Amino acid sequence: MYYKSTRDSSLQVTSATAIAQGISADGGLFIPSEIPKISMEELQSLMEMNYQERANVVFGKFLTDFTPEEIAYCTSHAYSVKNFETEQIAELTKAFDEANILELWHGPTCAFKDMALQILPYLLTTSLKKNGEDKKVVILVATSGDTGKAALEGFKDVPDTEIMVFYPEQGVSTMQKRQMATQEGGNVTVCALKGNFDDCQNGVKKIFTDKNVKEKLAAAGKMFSSANSINWGRLAPQIVYYVSAYVEMAKRGEITFGDVINVVVPTGNFGNILAAYYAKNMGVPIGKLICASNINKVLTDFIETGTYDRNREFYATCSPSMDILISSNLERLLYLLTDGDDKQIQEWFGKLSTEGKYTVTEEVKAKLQKDFVGGFCDDAETKKTIHDFQEKYHYTCDTHTAVAVKVYLDYLEKTNDKTKTLIASTASPYKFSASVLEAIEGKRSEADEYEQVAHLAEVSGLPVPQSLADLKNKPVRFSEVIEKEAMEDYVLNKLGITE
Ligand SMILES: *Cc1c(COP(=O)(O)O)cnc(C)c1O
């Protein structure tokens, strides 16, 4: 298997090169040349395996240029109880009769990004070694809150790497900001941007693909790579937990092995749900993929109309990790749905950057609607869902998971589709304590974030994750805020490249 670019189908690189580069030089995203299959027998054989072993099987199918030893090295370091608070790694819990919740947030930063970012540094450094690359790698990250911290934790003090994270000054929760501002490690930089997440993402993409910057960096013995979900090394680990969750549901008798399940994903950059789509196309019995958005519902509209239109007001919501108007990974889905039509992708994404919108063909729209269902809810509905879920099922959802739950309940009401459903839960409620408490108690508290965490512990009965409890005593190391136009200079300066 090799990897192509969504904007150049003739490109052929190994997975190691795709992971090392992060994004293709033509601005497209790396994508495997085919979707490997998993047979029902092989899927069933995963039942007796632990998470690491299941990961080895899935990675083995996508990273065909890695040896089994290299893959096992990566998975054993990433998916251990040293890094995750549960042996299951991804914890399957029961919500109510028709639904299971897959808690993806038991890693060091309490958000689902850890599932990929705990392993990415191993995949990346292994890839560089395989390619005989001797440059130091600089990881540039745009974050809506969770990726940044998860990437910082993954890469801190990893030899021969440096990491720089940009987040929207007003776009992250107090706890997220504190997590990043107190980041430890000798190779880390964190900076706030006057702008929103899309500004951060566009800035990073621009620096990344700028030939001039690349040359300067190379002269200094460095190269960029990406830890954003455009890197295939982020996508592949996410496929693992959908494969594993299916097997786990069968093992626990939630379904009979072979039954079809639906999957609901609270969506932003479209990485998480795309991984579920890959699992489905590998052969995991998955029916509908339900794409849940907050009021920034560009994806809901797209799935309904076939027109992707980012020309709209941007809202800061209580589910900030989903406040995104350009969902980068959609490009990979559209590449698959057009059977690899790179010219078509160039046209649509060219239009997206010049006009802010594009419309797919009727054929592609029909394919999209066959697998995907879109839905959204606003902040008031999100909070009501947290409140009602707590009361009815004694289960505490964070604000992102609650969007998924609400969109699922709406879907259930509309379709009466009783297919067993897996809801992806993407963050610990403690990461968004203020909003979660406000939802449960009906009023906003003025207490500081640690009092709120303590209070939420009383209300929810959930143990406070150690990593969040520890933040309280850590000093703030990063407090810079810059204009979005200043990003490139800032990056070069920090890297000591002044000319
Ligand atoms: C990143 C994130 C999302 C969105 O995931 P995508 O892969 O970008 O669609 C949802 N919820 C939380 C808590 C996140 O951190």
PDBQT file of the ligand as one rigid body, heavy atoms in Angstrom, charges set to zero:
ROOT
HETATM    1  C1  LIG A 501     -11.396  17.789  18.578  1.00  0.00    +0.000 C 
HETATM    2  C2  LIG A 501     -12.653  17.550  19.312  1.00  0.00    +0.000 A 
HETATM    3  C3  LIG A 501     -13.854  17.285  18.635  1.00  0.00    +0.000 A 
HETATM    4  C4  LIG A 501     -13.944  17.302  17.125  1.00  0.00    +0.000 C 
HETATM    5  O1  LIG A 501     -13.281  16.213  16.534  1.00  0.00    +0.000 OA
HETATM    6  P1  LIG A 501     -12.889  16.247  14.991  1.00  0.00    +0.000 P 
HETATM    7  O2  LIG A 501     -12.081  15.042  14.761  1.00  0.00    +0.000 OA
HETATM    8  O3  LIG A 501     -12.124  17.512  14.781  1.00  0.00    +0.000 OA
HETATM    9  O4  LIG A 501     -14.172  16.247  14.223  1.00  0.00    +0.000 OA
HETATM   10  C5  LIG A 501     -14.972  17.014  19.389  1.00  0.00    +0.000 A 
HETATM   11  N1  LIG A 501     -14.930  17.046  20.743  1.00  0.00    +0.000 NA
HETATM   12  C6  LIG A 501     -13.800  17.294  21.416  1.00  0.00    +0.000 A 
HETATM   13  C7  LIG A 501     -13.834  17.332  22.897  1.00  0.00    +0.000 C 
HETATM   14  C8  LIG A 501     -12.626  17.555  20.733  1.00  0.00    +0.000 A 
HETATM   15  O5  LIG A 501     -11.509  17.800  21.415  1.00  0.00    +0.000 OA
ENDROOT
TORSDOF 0
